[in-house]
Each structure stands twice: as C-alpha cells, then as structure tokens.
Amino acid sequence: MKKPVYLDYAATTPVDPAVAEEMMKCLTLDGVFGNPASRSHGYGWQAEAAVENARRQVAELIQADPREIVWTSGATESDNLAIKGVVELHDRPHVVTSIIEHKAVVDTCKWLEDKGVDVTWLRPDADGRLRPEVVEQALRDNTVLVSLMMVNNELGSITDTQAIGAMLRRRGVLFHVDAAQAAGKCLLNVSELNVDLLSLSGHKVYGPKGIGALYVRRAPDVRIAAQIHGGGHERGMRSGTLATHQIVGMGKAFELARAGLESEMERLEQLRSRFLEALEGLEGVHFNGSRDHRVPGLINLSFEGVEAESLMLGLRQVAVSSGSACASATVEPSYVLRGIGVSDELAHRALRFSFGRFTTEDEIVFACSQIRDVVERLRSVR
C-alpha cells in the first residue's frame, strides 16, 4: 500500500537525511560517542567540541550568543524551565499568558495556580493574535513573567512578539516565548524580538525528537532556578549527561534551516496558494486564524456538515490532524479554536493541514482531490 501523503508537519517533521548522517557519527566507538563532561581524555573533548559547535549552530538561527543556549529534552521542558524557573525566584509572583498557548505552557501555568501563583489568562482576537495593549493592561506591580507563543501550533498565526517584547522591556517584566513552531518557518532575531527566554524544539525543524533548547538572555535581571538537579551541567541551569548525538542532530538541522530559510518560506507560500486554489468552489469551508499574520505552511479549516473525525477516517491516503498532537487524544473540540471564538460545531469540524520541506505540489493536488471527494461524499449521506 502506498504511504499516505504527509500533511502534519506541525506535529513533527522527518529527520533530514543530512541530519541523520551527522547523528550516526556520534553513536559508535569509531565516532564521537564520549561524554561531553569527561574532560580527562580525548573522547570527552571531541564530544564537548561537537556539542559546542551545535550550540553555535542553534544560536545562529535565532541570532543569539552561543552562551545563551541551554540544552533541554525538548520545548516542553524548555517551557517548564523558563516559567517555573522564573516564578520560583519571586515572592507573590504574577504571571500573564493566554488561553490558546501550547499545553506545555497552559498546564504548567495551571499547576502553578494550584500552588497559589496568580495567573492572568488573556483572550486573543478572532485571528488568534494578542494585541500589545491587551498584554500591557494585564500587568501588575508584581508581574514577573509574560509567556506567549510566537506561532500558534494549531492556527499558524504570528503574535507581534517584537512590539509586546519592547513594551515589557520598558516595564521591566521578563518575556518568555515558545518558538517551537517559529524556528525554521520565519525570521528569528532574539534581540529585535525583545525576548528574555525562548523555547526551541529539534523535531519541528527536521531534527530528532527528545532534544530542545532554551535561550536565556545574558543579563543580570534574567535568572531562572534549575528544575533538574544533578551534576550542574549547562551552567547549573539543567543537569544531566548531554545527548551528544541528538544535540549534534539539532545543530545540523538548525544550520540547514538557516541556510534555506528564505527559499523554504517562498516555496511553502506557493504550496499554500496551490492548496487553497485547489479547494476553491467547495462550499461551507471556514478559515480559522489570521490570513495576513501567519507562517506559510499551516492552514486550519472547518468543513460545514462534516465531523473532523469522520473526515480524517475518510482521508486514508492523507495524514492530517484535528489539532495539536499533544491534545488529539481528547474528544473535546480544540480549546484553541474555542479560545478565538469558533463555535463548538465548527471546532468539531476543523482540520489542520501543515506542509514542509518534503511536500510536493503533486501531493498537494492529490490531497485536495481527496478532501473534496470525501467531504462531498460525507455531506451526501447526512
């Protein structure tokens, strides 16, 4: 049986062959397999050099200092480290976030609420974006952190991080941004974005799963408390033996993303246009998110009269999702779509389509023909 067309790149990306090749060099006796913390022999020195080279590669994509990159197991851990790490250092802290953040932020903030931390939950506009003035109005004298994602993982909408960050910098409030869906999809410059903490993931950028990073701005007022204790690795912020092969893979993936960013954005924009053109004329299709402020490779659509679960079952030759991979086990409609005012009915009828590096125009055309056929067939038997 032919493999289904993969249109779920927002959930995860396949490892680029060039990345896999670099990772293989760090697994066996003939390669760079040593412990980066073993500084008494050449095996450890080689591994440390590989780790630091990858740290530089990741830093270059977001235009940061390599010393500002802290390795983690993924963006979920980075989010936890950033939020809990800031809150732990303050008495009576107040945190601001939004109701459509990734579960890694939502659940972390809910956990903090259960511990007595005051959290303000902002509601975005109908396009999934938060206006800077809404964020500013939520600030208090004891606000220690604002945590907002740059690119929403279900909608693709881009938050005006730069404007919000500039306002928060003036107010002396730390700004954490989950950029897992932004890296490799749009330009990132941590200085211009005015962020203090920024979460990154390897597997969203054609690197391996199980590896991520947290950007921590080098400044006296940016401090986080470690959440994992042990050998004092990563300048005391995240203990644990570094996974050299995964780190090298993430570094190579970010290097490739940086080299091909502009051409990739242009190609994905063309695929997006082709996708929407191929669905023109299909009635009862609703677009969710921002049409203007968004990344090119992610589209969220609701189909009137067709349940998302039924549509996905019918699309046997197309791999898509009904929302975040972290929440797809629930039968409740997407909390993100609810959060931007989409009715429960249309939220139950929404699918997320996401394209990537290996998506072809032929696959787009085939997927759209399948979508049209299945939607029309399901509507005919209501």
DRENGUPA-135488 format. One line per 4 residues: number of its first residue (from 1); their letters; for each residue x, y negated, z negated of N, C-alpha, C. Coordinates in steps of 0.1 Angstrom, whole numbers, always signed. Layout:
N
NUM	a	X Y Z X Y Z X Y Z  ... $
//
This chain:
382
1	mkkp	+8 +12 +0 +0 +0 +0 +9 -13 +0  +5 -22 +8 +13 -34 +9 +12 -42 -4  +23 -48 -8 +22 -56 -20 +13 -68 -18  +6 -72 -29 -3 -84 -28 +6 -97 -26 $
5	vyld	+0 -106 -20 +6 -120 -18 +7 -126 -32  +19 -130 -36 +20 -135 -50 +18 -150 -50  +8 -155 -56 +5 -169 -58 +3 -173 -72  +12 -168 -81 +11 -170 -95 +24 -174 -101 $
9	yaat	+31 -183 -93 +45 -187 -97 +45 -195 -110  +33 -201 -113 +33 -209 -126 +34 -200 -138  +30 -187 -136 +31 -177 -147 +45 -172 -149  +52 -169 -138 +66 -165 -138 +71 -165 -124 $
13	tpvd	+84 -166 -122 +90 -165 -109 +99 -153 -108  +100 -147 -96 +110 -137 -94 +124 -142 -96  +133 -134 -101 +147 -139 -102 +153 -140 -88  +159 -151 -86 +166 -153 -73 +177 -143 -72 $
17	pava	+179 -136 -60 +190 -127 -58 +203 -132 -62  +206 -145 -59 +219 -150 -63 +221 -151 -78  +209 -153 -85 +210 -153 -100 +212 -139 -105  +205 -129 -100 +207 -115 -104 +221 -111 -102 $
21	eemm	+227 -115 -91 +241 -111 -89 +251 -117 -99  +249 -129 -103 +257 -135 -114 +255 -128 -127  +242 -125 -130 +239 -118 -143 +246 -105 -144  +247 -97 -133 +253 -84 -133 +267 -84 -137 $
25	kclt	+274 -96 -134 +288 -97 -137 +291 -98 -152  +280 -99 -160 +282 -101 -174 +277 -90 -182  +275 -78 -176 +269 -67 -183 +278 -55 -186  +288 -53 -178 +296 -41 -179 +311 -44 -183 $
29	ldgv	+318 -34 -186 +332 -35 -191 +341 -43 -181  +338 -41 -168 +346 -48 -158 +342 -63 -157  +332 -67 -164 +327 -81 -162 +329 -89 -175  +322 -100 -176 +323 -109 -187 +312 -105 -197 $
33	fgnp	+315 -94 -205 +305 -89 -214 +307 -93 -228  +318 -99 -231 +321 -102 -245 +312 -111 -253  +314 -112 -266 +306 -120 -274 +312 -134 -274  +304 -145 -270 +309 -158 -269 +315 -164 -282 $
37	asrs	+311 -158 -293 +316 -162 -306 +328 -155 -310  +333 -146 -302 +346 -138 -305 +357 -146 -300  +363 -154 -308 +374 -163 -303 +388 -158 -306  +389 -145 -309 +402 -139 -312 +408 -132 -300 $
41	hgyg	+401 -131 -289 +406 -124 -277 +400 -129 -264  +405 -124 -253 +402 -129 -240 +387 -126 -236  +382 -115 -241 +368 -111 -237 +358 -122 -242  +361 -126 -255 +352 -137 -260 +354 -150 -254 $
45	wqae	+367 -153 -251 +370 -166 -244 +363 -167 -230  +363 -156 -223 +357 -155 -210 +342 -158 -211  +336 -151 -221 +321 -152 -223 +318 -167 -227  +326 -172 -236 +323 -186 -240 +324 -196 -228 $
49	aave	+334 -193 -220 +336 -202 -208 +324 -201 -199  +318 -189 -197 +307 -187 -189 +294 -194 -195  +293 -193 -208 +282 -199 -215 +283 -215 -213  +295 -220 -215 +296 -235 -214 +294 -240 -200 $
53	narr	+298 -231 -190 +295 -235 -176 +280 -236 -173  +273 -226 -179 +259 -226 -177 +252 -237 -184  +258 -241 -196 +252 -252 -203 +253 -265 -195  +265 -266 -188 +267 -278 -179 +257 -277 -167 $
57	qvae	+254 -266 -162 +245 -264 -150 +231 -268 -154  +227 -264 -166 +213 -268 -171 +213 -283 -173  +223 -288 -180 +223 -303 -183 +223 -311 -170  +229 -307 -159 +230 -314 -147 +216 -316 -141 $
61	liqa	+208 -305 -142 +194 -306 -136 +186 -317 -143  +187 -319 -156 +179 -329 -163 +188 -342 -166  +200 -342 -160 +209 -353 -162 +212 -357 -176  +216 -347 -184 +219 -348 -198 +234 -345 -200 $
65	dpre	+239 -347 -212 +252 -343 -216 +251 -328 -220  +261 -320 -215 +260 -305 -219 +259 -303 -234  +265 -312 -242 +265 -311 -256 +251 -312 -262  +241 -317 -254 +227 -319 -258 +219 -307 -255 $
69	ivwt	+225 -296 -250 +217 -284 -246 +219 -273 -257  +208 -269 -263 +208 -258 -273 +201 -246 -267  +207 -234 -267 +201 -222 -261 +191 -216 -271  +180 -212 -265 +169 -205 -272 +164 -193 -264 $
73	sgat	+154 -186 -269 +149 -174 -262 +139 -178 -252  +135 -191 -251 +125 -195 -241 +119 -208 -245  +110 -213 -237 +104 -226 -240 +95 -225 -252  +89 -213 -255 +81 -212 -267 +89 -214 -280 $
77	esdn	+101 -208 -280 +109 -210 -292 +114 -225 -292  +117 -231 -280 +122 -244 -280 +111 -254 -285  +98 -251 -282 +87 -259 -287 +86 -258 -302  +87 -246 -307 +87 -244 -321 +98 -250 -329 $
81	laik	+110 -249 -323 +122 -255 -329 +121 -270 -330  +116 -276 -319 +115 -291 -318 +105 -296 -328  +93 -290 -328 +82 -295 -336 +84 -292 -351  +86 -280 -354 +88 -276 -368 +101 -282 -373 $
85	gvve	+111 -283 -365 +124 -288 -369 +124 -302 -373  +116 -310 -366 +114 -325 -369 +105 -326 -382  +94 -319 -382 +85 -321 -393 +91 -317 -407  +99 -306 -407 +105 -301 -419 +114 -312 -426 $
89	lhdr	+119 -321 -419 +128 -331 -425 +121 -343 -430  +107 -343 -430 +100 -355 -435 +89 -352 -445  +87 -361 -454 +76 -360 -463 +63 -367 -457  +52 -361 -459 +39 -366 -454 +40 -369 -439 $
93	phvv	+45 -360 -431 +46 -363 -416 +33 -363 -409  +32 -371 -399 +20 -372 -390 +25 -369 -376  +18 -359 -369 +22 -355 -355 +11 -358 -346  +14 -363 -334 +5 -365 -323 +7 -356 -311 $
97	tsii	-4 -349 -307 -3 -341 -295 -16 -342 -288  -18 -333 -278 -31 -333 -271 -38 -319 -271  -51 -319 -267 -58 -307 -268 -56 -298 -256  -48 -302 -246 -46 -294 -234 -31 -290 -233 $
101	ehka	-24 -290 -244 -10 -286 -244 -9 -271 -242  +3 -266 -239 +5 -251 -239 +3 -245 -253  -1 -233 -253 -3 -226 -265 +9 -227 -275  +21 -227 -270 +32 -228 -278 +33 -240 -286 $
105	vvdt	+27 -251 -281 +25 -264 -289 +12 -264 -297  +1 -260 -291 -12 -260 -298 -11 -252 -310  -7 -239 -309 -7 -230 -320 +3 -234 -331  +15 -240 -327 +24 -245 -336 +19 -256 -344 $
109	ckwl	+12 -265 -338 +6 -277 -345 -6 -272 -354  -14 -262 -349 -24 -257 -358 -18 -250 -370  -7 -244 -369 +0 -237 -380 +4 -248 -390  +9 -259 -385 +14 -270 -393 +2 -276 -401 $
113	edkg	-9 -277 -394 -21 -283 -400 -25 -274 -412  -24 -261 -410 -28 -251 -421 -18 -253 -433  -6 -259 -430 +4 -261 -441 +2 -275 -447  -8 -283 -442 -10 -296 -448 -5 -307 -440 $
117	vdvt	+0 -305 -428 +6 -316 -419 -6 -322 -412  -6 -335 -411 -16 -343 -404 -13 -343 -389  -22 -338 -381 -21 -338 -367 -32 -345 -360  -29 -354 -351 -39 -360 -342 -39 -354 -329 $
121	wlrp	-52 -350 -324 -53 -343 -312 -59 -352 -301  -52 -356 -292 -56 -366 -282 -64 -358 -270  -74 -365 -265 -82 -360 -254 -77 -367 -241  -73 -360 -231 -68 -367 -218 -80 -372 -210 $
125	dadg	-76 -379 -199 -86 -383 -189 -90 -371 -181  -100 -373 -172 -106 -362 -165 -96 -356 -155  -85 -363 -152 -75 -358 -143 -63 -350 -151  -65 -349 -164 -55 -342 -172 -43 -350 -176 $
129	rlrp	-44 -363 -175 -33 -372 -179 -37 -380 -191  -26 -384 -199 -28 -392 -210 -22 -406 -208  -30 -416 -210 -26 -430 -209 -17 -434 -220  -6 -442 -218 +3 -446 -229 -5 -453 -240 $
133	evve	-15 -461 -236 -22 -469 -247 -30 -460 -256  -34 -448 -251 -41 -439 -259 -32 -433 -270  -20 -430 -265 -10 -424 -274 -6 -435 -285  -4 -447 -280 +0 -458 -290 -10 -460 -300 $
137	qalr	-23 -460 -296 -34 -462 -306 -34 -451 -317  -29 -439 -314 -29 -428 -324 -18 -429 -334  -8 -438 -331 +4 -438 -340 +0 -444 -354  +7 -439 -364 +6 -444 -378 +20 -447 -383 $
141	dntv	+20 -453 -395 +33 -456 -401 +41 -444 -404  +34 -432 -406 +41 -420 -409 +42 -410 -397  +39 -415 -385 +41 -407 -373 +56 -404 -371  +59 -391 -371 +73 -387 -369 +76 -381 -355 $
145	lvsl	+65 -376 -349 +67 -369 -336 +55 -370 -327  +57 -372 -314 +47 -370 -304 +51 -359 -295  +43 -349 -293 +46 -338 -284 +36 -337 -273  +41 -339 -260 +32 -338 -249 +40 -331 -237 $
149	mmvn	+33 -323 -230 +39 -316 -218 +40 -326 -206  +51 -324 -198 +53 -333 -187 +44 -329 -175  +43 -315 -173 +35 -310 -162 +25 -300 -168  +12 -302 -167 +3 -292 -173 +4 -279 -165 $
153	nelg	+4 -268 -173 +6 -255 -167 -6 -249 -160  -18 -255 -162 -30 -250 -155 -34 -259 -144  -31 -272 -145 -36 -282 -136 -25 -287 -127  -12 -287 -131 -2 -293 -123 -1 -308 -125 $
157	sitd	-9 -314 -133 -9 -329 -135 +3 -333 -142  +9 -345 -138 +21 -350 -144 +17 -362 -153  +22 -361 -166 +20 -371 -176 +30 -382 -173  +26 -395 -176 +35 -406 -174 +45 -406 -186 $
161	tqai	+54 -396 -186 +63 -395 -197 +72 -407 -199  +76 -413 -188 +86 -424 -189 +79 -436 -197  +67 -439 -193 +60 -451 -200 +57 -447 -215  +53 -435 -217 +50 -431 -231 +63 -431 -239 $
165	gaml	+73 -425 -233 +86 -425 -240 +92 -438 -243  +91 -448 -234 +96 -461 -236 +88 -468 -248  +75 -466 -248 +67 -472 -259 +71 -465 -273  +73 -452 -273 +77 -445 -285 +91 -449 -290 $
169	rrrg	+100 -451 -280 +113 -455 -284 +113 -469 -291  +105 -478 -286 +103 -491 -292 +97 -490 -306  +89 -480 -308 +82 -478 -321 +90 -470 -331  +101 -464 -326 +109 -456 -335 +103 -442 -338 $
173	vlfh	+95 -437 -328 +89 -424 -330 +95 -414 -321  +99 -402 -325 +105 -392 -317 +95 -386 -307  +101 -383 -295 +92 -378 -284 +97 -364 -280  +89 -354 -281 +92 -341 -276 +83 -338 -264 $
177	vdaa	+90 -333 -253 +83 -330 -241 +85 -315 -237  +75 -308 -234 +76 -294 -229 +77 -296 -214  +89 -293 -208 +91 -295 -194 +93 -281 -187  +87 -271 -192 +89 -258 -186 +83 -257 -172 $
181	qaag	+72 -264 -170 +66 -264 -156 +72 -275 -148  +80 -284 -153 +85 -295 -146 +99 -293 -139  +107 -285 -146 +121 -282 -141 +120 -275 -128  +127 -280 -118 +128 -274 -105 +116 -278 -96 $
185	kcll	+106 -286 -102 +95 -290 -94 +94 -305 -92  +101 -312 -100 +101 -327 -98 +114 -332 -105  +117 -344 -101 +130 -350 -106 +129 -352 -121  +140 -349 -128 +141 -350 -143 +153 -358 -146 $
189	nvse	+152 -368 -154 +163 -376 -159 +159 -380 -174  +165 -373 -183 +161 -374 -197 +162 -389 -202  +172 -396 -197 +174 -410 -201 +163 -419 -196  +160 -417 -183 +149 -425 -177 +135 -421 -183 $
193	lnvd	+134 -409 -187 +121 -404 -193 +119 -408 -208  +130 -413 -214 +130 -417 -228 +125 -406 -237  +130 -394 -235 +127 -383 -244 +138 -380 -254  +134 -375 -265 +144 -371 -275 +146 -356 -276 $
197	llsl	+136 -348 -273 +136 -334 -273 +128 -329 -261  +134 -319 -254 +128 -314 -241 +130 -299 -240  +119 -292 -238 +119 -277 -238 +120 -273 -223  +128 -262 -221 +131 -257 -208 +130 -241 -209 $
201	sghk	+126 -235 -197 +125 -221 -196 +132 -216 -184  +139 -204 -186 +146 -198 -174 +137 -192 -164  +126 -185 -169 +119 -177 -159 +109 -185 -151  +107 -198 -153 +99 -206 -145 +107 -212 -133 $
205	vygp	+120 -210 -133 +129 -216 -123 +137 -205 -117  +132 -193 -115 +138 -182 -107 +150 -177 -115  +150 -178 -128 +160 -172 -137 +153 -161 -145  +160 -155 -154 +155 -144 -162 +145 -148 -173 $
209	kgig	+137 -139 -177 +128 -141 -189 +137 -139 -201  +132 -145 -213 +139 -143 -225 +150 -153 -228  +151 -164 -220 +161 -174 -222 +155 -187 -219  +159 -197 -227 +154 -211 -225 +164 -220 -232 $
213	alyv	+160 -233 -233 +169 -243 -239 +161 -254 -244  +167 -261 -254 +161 -273 -259 +171 -284 -258  +167 -295 -251 +175 -307 -250 +173 -315 -263  +184 -318 -270 +184 -326 -282 +192 -338 -280 $
217	rrap	+186 -350 -279 +193 -362 -276 +204 -365 -287  +216 -368 -283 +227 -371 -292 +225 -385 -298  +219 -386 -309 +216 -399 -316 +214 -396 -331  +219 -405 -339 +217 -403 -354 +203 -401 -359 $
221	dvri	+193 -407 -352 +179 -405 -356 +173 -393 -351  +179 -385 -342 +173 -373 -337 +179 -361 -344  +172 -356 -354 +177 -345 -362 +166 -334 -363  +170 -322 -362 +160 -311 -364 +166 -300 -373 $
225	aaqi	+157 -294 -381 +161 -284 -390 +160 -270 -383  +170 -262 -385 +171 -249 -378 +159 -240 -383  +153 -232 -374 +143 -223 -378 +147 -209 -378  +159 -206 -372 +165 -193 -372 +179 -195 -379 $
229	hggg	+181 -187 -389 +194 -189 -397 +203 -176 -395  +216 -178 -395 +225 -167 -394 +239 -172 -393  +245 -171 -382 +259 -174 -380 +262 -189 -377  +252 -197 -377 +254 -211 -375 +257 -214 -360 $
233	herg	+253 -206 -351 +255 -208 -337 +248 -221 -332  +252 -226 -320 +246 -238 -314 +245 -250 -324  +257 -252 -329 +259 -264 -338 +250 -263 -350  +247 -251 -354 +238 -250 -366 +223 -251 -363 $
237	mrsg	+219 -253 -351 +205 -255 -348 +198 -242 -344  +205 -232 -340 +199 -220 -336 +209 -208 -336  +208 -200 -347 +217 -189 -349 +213 -177 -341  +223 -169 -338 +220 -156 -331 +231 -155 -320 $
241	tlat	+235 -142 -318 +245 -140 -307 +239 -144 -293  +247 -152 -286 +242 -157 -274 +242 -146 -263  +230 -145 -256 +229 -135 -245 +235 -140 -232  +248 -137 -231 +256 -143 -220 +250 -141 -206 $
245	hqiv	+246 -129 -204 +240 -126 -190 +228 -134 -187  +219 -136 -197 +207 -144 -195 +210 -159 -194  +220 -163 -202 +224 -177 -201 +230 -180 -188  +239 -172 -183 +245 -173 -170 +235 -174 -159 $
249	gmgk	+225 -165 -161 +214 -165 -151 +206 -178 -151  +203 -183 -162 +196 -196 -163 +204 -207 -157  +217 -207 -160 +225 -217 -155 +226 -217 -140  +227 -205 -134 +228 -204 -119 +214 -208 -113 $
253	afel	+203 -204 -120 +190 -208 -115 +188 -223 -115  +193 -229 -125 +191 -244 -126 +201 -251 -116  +212 -245 -113 +221 -250 -103 +214 -250 -89  +208 -238 -86 +201 -236 -73 +190 -246 -72 $
257	arag	+182 -248 -83 +171 -257 -83 +175 -271 -80  +186 -275 -86 +191 -289 -84 +196 -291 -70  +202 -281 -64 +207 -282 -50 +196 -283 -40  +185 -276 -43 +174 -276 -33 +162 -283 -37 $
261	lese	+163 -292 -47 +150 -298 -52 +142 -305 -42  +149 -315 -35 +141 -323 -26 +135 -315 -14  +142 -306 -8 +137 -298 +3 +126 -289 -2  +127 -284 -15 +117 -275 -20 +104 -282 -23 $
265	merl	+105 -295 -28 +93 -303 -31 +86 -306 -18  +94 -309 -7 +88 -312 +6 +81 -299 +12  +87 -288 +10 +82 -275 +16 +69 -271 +9  +69 -273 -5 +57 -269 -12 +46 -279 -10 $
269	eqlr	+49 -291 -7 +38 -301 -3 +32 -297 +10  +40 -292 +19 +34 -287 +32 +25 -275 +30  +30 -266 +21 +22 -254 +18 +9 -257 +12  +9 -267 +3 -3 -272 -4 -13 -277 +6 $
273	srfl	-8 -286 +15 -17 -291 +25 -23 -280 +34  -15 -271 +37 -19 -259 +46 -30 -251 +38  -28 -249 +26 -37 -242 +17 -51 -249 +17  -51 -262 +14 -63 -269 +13 -70 -270 +26 $
277	eale	-62 -272 +37 -68 -273 +50 -75 -260 +54  -69 -249 +50 -75 -235 +53 -88 -233 +46  -90 -240 +35 -102 -238 +27 -113 -248 +30  -110 -258 +39 -120 -268 +43 -132 -262 +49 $
281	gleg	-143 -267 +46 -156 -261 +51 -162 -251 +42  -154 -246 +32 -160 -237 +22 -167 -245 +12  -180 -244 +11 -188 -253 +3 -187 -249 -12  -190 -259 -21 -190 -256 -35 -177 -253 -41 $
285	vhfn	-166 -260 -36 -153 -259 -42 -150 -272 -49  -146 -271 -62 -143 -282 -70 -128 -283 -74  -122 -294 -72 -107 -296 -75 -106 -300 -90  -97 -294 -97 -95 -297 -111 -81 -303 -113 $
289	gsrd	-80 -315 -119 -67 -321 -122 -66 -334 -114  -53 -338 -113 -50 -351 -106 -46 -348 -91  -52 -355 -82 -49 -354 -68 -36 -362 -65  -33 -372 -72 -21 -381 -69 -9 -378 -78 $
293	hrvp	-11 -376 -91 +0 -375 -100 +1 -360 -104  +8 -352 -96 +9 -338 -98 +21 -332 -91  +25 -320 -94 +35 -313 -87 +29 -306 -75  +37 -303 -64 +31 -299 -52 +26 -284 -52 $
297	glin	+32 -276 -60 +29 -261 -59 +19 -255 -68  +10 -263 -73 +0 -258 -82 -14 -264 -80  -24 -256 -77 -37 -261 -74 -47 -253 -83  -57 -260 -89 -67 -254 -97 -81 -257 -91 $
301	lsfe	-88 -247 -87 -101 -248 -80 -112 -240 -87  -124 -246 -88 -136 -239 -92 -145 -236 -80  -150 -224 -80 -159 -220 -69 -173 -218 -74  -182 -226 -70 -196 -225 -74 -202 -211 -71 $
305	gvea	-209 -206 -81 -216 -194 -79 -208 -181 -79  -195 -182 -82 -186 -171 -83 -178 -171 -96  -179 -160 -104 -171 -159 -116 -157 -156 -112  -148 -163 -119 -134 -161 -117 -129 -147 -118 $
309	eslm	-134 -140 -128 -130 -126 -129 -134 -117 -117  -146 -120 -112 -151 -112 -100 -143 -116 -88  -140 -129 -87 -132 -133 -75 -118 -127 -76  -112 -126 -87 -98 -120 -88 -99 -105 -85 $
313	lglr	-109 -99 -90 -111 -84 -87 -112 -82 -72  -119 -91 -65 -121 -90 -51 -109 -93 -43  -100 -102 -48 -88 -105 -41 -77 -95 -44  -79 -83 -40 -69 -72 -43 -56 -74 -36 $
317	qvav	-55 -82 -26 -43 -84 -18 -37 -98 -21  -42 -105 -32 -37 -118 -36 -36 -118 -51  -24 -121 -56 -21 -122 -71 -23 -136 -75  -34 -139 -83 -36 -153 -88 -40 -151 -103 $
321	ssgs	-43 -162 -109 -47 -161 -123 -59 -171 -126  -66 -169 -137 -77 -178 -140 -72 -189 -150  -59 -190 -152 -54 -200 -162 -40 -196 -166  -37 -201 -178 -24 -198 -184 -22 -183 -186 $
325	acas	-10 -178 -183 -7 -164 -186 -7 -161 -201  -5 -171 -209 -5 -170 -224 -19 -169 -230  -29 -172 -222 -43 -172 -227 -52 -163 -218  -47 -155 -209 -55 -148 -199 -62 -136 -205 $
329	atve	-58 -132 -217 -65 -120 -224 -78 -124 -229  -82 -136 -231 -94 -140 -236 -105 -142 -226  -118 -140 -230 -129 -142 -221 -135 -156 -221  -130 -164 -230 -134 -178 -232 -130 -186 -219 $
333	psyv	-137 -196 -215 -132 -204 -204 -120 -212 -209  -112 -216 -199 -100 -223 -202 -102 -235 -211  -94 -236 -222 -95 -247 -231 -89 -260 -225  -81 -258 -215 -75 -269 -207 -86 -276 -199 $
337	lrgi	-94 -267 -192 -104 -273 -183 -115 -279 -192  -119 -272 -203 -128 -278 -212 -123 -292 -217  -110 -292 -220 -104 -304 -225 -105 -316 -216  -106 -314 -203 -107 -325 -194 -122 -327 -189 $
341	gvsd	-131 -321 -196 -145 -323 -194 -152 -314 -183  -145 -304 -179 -151 -295 -169 -161 -286 -177  -173 -284 -171 -184 -277 -177 -179 -262 -179  -185 -255 -189 -182 -241 -191 -185 -233 -179 $
345	elah	-196 -237 -172 -199 -229 -160 -188 -230 -149  -183 -242 -146 -172 -243 -136 -159 -238 -142  -157 -240 -155 -144 -234 -161 -144 -219 -159  -155 -213 -160 -156 -198 -158 -153 -194 -144 $
349	ralr	-154 -204 -135 -153 -201 -120 -140 -207 -115  -130 -210 -123 -118 -216 -119 -106 -206 -117  -99 -208 -107 -86 -200 -105 -75 -210 -102  -63 -205 -107 -51 -213 -105 -43 -206 -94 $
353	fsfg	-39 -214 -84 -30 -209 -73 -17 -217 -74  -6 -209 -75 +7 -216 -75 +17 -209 -66  +24 -218 -58 +33 -214 -48 +47 -215 -53  +56 -209 -45 +70 -210 -49 +80 -208 -38 $
357	rftt	+92 -206 -42 +104 -205 -33 +102 -195 -22  +95 -184 -25 +95 -173 -15 +81 -172 -8  +72 -182 -11 +59 -182 -4 +61 -187 +10  +54 -180 +19 +55 -183 +33 +41 -189 +38 $
361	edei	+41 -196 +49 +29 -201 +55 +19 -190 +59  +25 -179 +64 +17 -168 +68 +9 -162 +56  +16 -162 +44 +9 -157 +32 -2 -167 +28  +0 -180 +29 -10 -190 +26 -22 -187 +35 $
365	vfac	-20 -186 +48 -31 -184 +57 -39 -171 +54  -31 -160 +51 -38 -147 +47 -46 -149 +34  -40 -155 +24 -46 -157 +11 -59 -165 +13  -59 -175 +21 -71 -184 +22 -82 -176 +30 $
369	sqir	-78 -168 +39 -88 -160 +46 -95 -150 +37  -87 -144 +28 -92 -135 +18 -101 -142 +8  -97 -154 +4 -105 -162 -6 -119 -165 +1  -119 -170 +13 -131 -173 +20 -140 -161 +21 $
373	dvve	-135 -150 +25 -143 -138 +27 -149 -133 +14  -141 -133 +3 -146 -128 -10 -156 -137 -16  -153 -150 -15 -163 -160 -21 -176 -159 -14  -176 -158 +0 -189 -158 +7 -196 -145 +5 $
377	rlrs	-188 -134 +3 -195 -121 +0 -201 -120 -13  -194 -126 -23 -199 -126 -37 -212 -135 -38  -211 -146 -31 -223 -155 -31 -235 -149 -25  -233 -140 -14 -244 -134 -7 -251 -124 -15 $
381	vr	-245 -118 -25 -251 -107 -33 -256 -112 -47  -256 -125 -49 -261 -130 -62 -276 -127 -64 $
//
